[in-house]
Amino acid sequence: MPTHGSMTKAGKVRKATPKIEQKKRKNMNPRVKNKKEFIVRSQRVERPIRRRR
């Protein structure tokens, strides 16, 4: 089965590229933000007191 390149060239481009530091996110992921908002909203809701008859 023919290959698309020799094994001597494998991984050379990735090793040659400089490592770039990852930037910090300014905002939260939408999924995490929605989860936090849901938790805050669900705790804020007061449940009515059930009266026994």
KEKE-3310 file (N, C-alpha, C; in steps of 0.2 Angstrom, whole numbers, plus 5000, padded with zeros to 4 digits):
npx = (5004:5003:5011:5009:5020:5037:5043:5053:5051:5041:5032:5040:5036:5027:5036:5044:5037:5034:5030:5015:5008:4993:4979:4970:4953:4940:4927:4915:4911:4896:4888:4893:4890:4876:4872:4876:4868:4856:4856:4857:4845:4836:4838:4833:4820:4805:4797:4780:4772:4765:4750:4742:4727)
npy = (4994:5011:5025:5042:5050:5050:5041:5047:5061:5063:5072:5083:5096:5100:5099:5110:5121:5136:5136:5142:5152:5149:5159:5168:5165:5178:5178:5167:5150:5147:5136:5134:5146:5147:5137:5141:5152:5146:5139:5149:5155:5145:5143:5155:5155:5155:5142:5139:5137:5122:5119:5109:5100)
npz = (5000:4995:5003:5008:5011:5016:5031:5037:5037:5046:5058:5058:5055:5065:5076:5073:5073:5083:5101:5107:5119:5128:5128:5141:5145:5143:5146:5153:5147:5138:5142:5155:5161:5160:5168:5181:5182:5182:5194:5204:5201:5204:5218:5223:5222:5232:5240:5242:5258:5263:5269:5281:5281)
capx = (5000:5008:5011:5009:5026:5041:5043:5059:5048:5035:5032:5045:5033:5024:5041:5047:5033:5035:5024:5011:5005:4986:4976:4965:4946:4938:4920:4914:4908:4889:4886:4894:4886:4869:4872:4877:4862:4850:4857:4855:4837:4832:4838:4830:4812:4803:4792:4775:4771:4759:4746:4739:4720)
capy = (5000:5017:5030:5049:5053:5046:5041:5052:5067:5063:5076:5088:5102:5101:5101:5116:5127:5138:5135:5149:5152:5149:5165:5167:5167:5184:5176:5159:5146:5148:5131:5135:5152:5145:5132:5145:5156:5142:5137:5155:5156:5140:5144:5161:5154:5152:5137:5140:5133:5118:5118:5102:5101)
capz = (5000:4995:5008:5006:5013:5019:5038:5039:5037:5050:5064:5058:5055:5072:5081:5071:5075:5090:5106:5108:5126:5127:5130:5146:5142:5147:5148:5154:5142:5139:5146:5162:5163:5160:5174:5187:5182:5184:5201:5207:5201:5208:5225:5225:5222:5238:5239:5246:5263:5262:5275:5282:5283)
cpx = (5005:5006:5011:5015:5030:5041:5048:5056:5042:5036:5037:5042:5030:5030:5044:5043:5034:5029:5021:5007:4997:4983:4970:4958:4944:4931:4920:4911:4900:4886:4887:4890:4879:4868:4872:4871:4856:4850:4855:4848:4833:4832:4834:4822:4810:4797:4786:4774:4765:4756:4742:4731:4718)
cpy = (5006:5022:5037:5053:5048:5046:5046:5059:5068:5067:5081:5095:5104:5103:5107:5122:5129:5137:5142:5147:5153:5156:5163:5169:5173:5182:5169:5156:5147:5143:5132:5141:5151:5141:5136:5149:5152:5140:5143:5156:5151:5140:5150:5160:5151:5148:5139:5135:5129:5117:5112:5104:5096)
cpz = (5000:5001:5005:5008:5016:5027:5041:5040:5042:5056:5064:5058:5062:5077:5079:5072:5082:5094:5107:5115:5124:5131:5135:5143:5146:5150:5149:5148:5143:5143:5153:5165:5164:5167:5180:5188:5185:5191:5205:5207:5205:5215:5227:5225:5229:5237:5244:5252:5263:5269:5275:5284:5289)
residu = (MET:PRO:THR:HIS:GLY:SER:MET:THR:LYS:ALA:GLY:LYS:VAL:ARG:LYS:ALA:THR:PRO:LYS:ILE:GLU:GLN:LYS:LYS:ARG:LYS:ASN:MET:ASN:PRO:ARG:VAL:LYS:ASN:LYS:LYS:GLU:PHE:ILE:VAL:ARG:SER:GLN:ARG:VAL:GLU:ARG:PRO:ILE:ARG:ARG:ARG:ARG)
# end
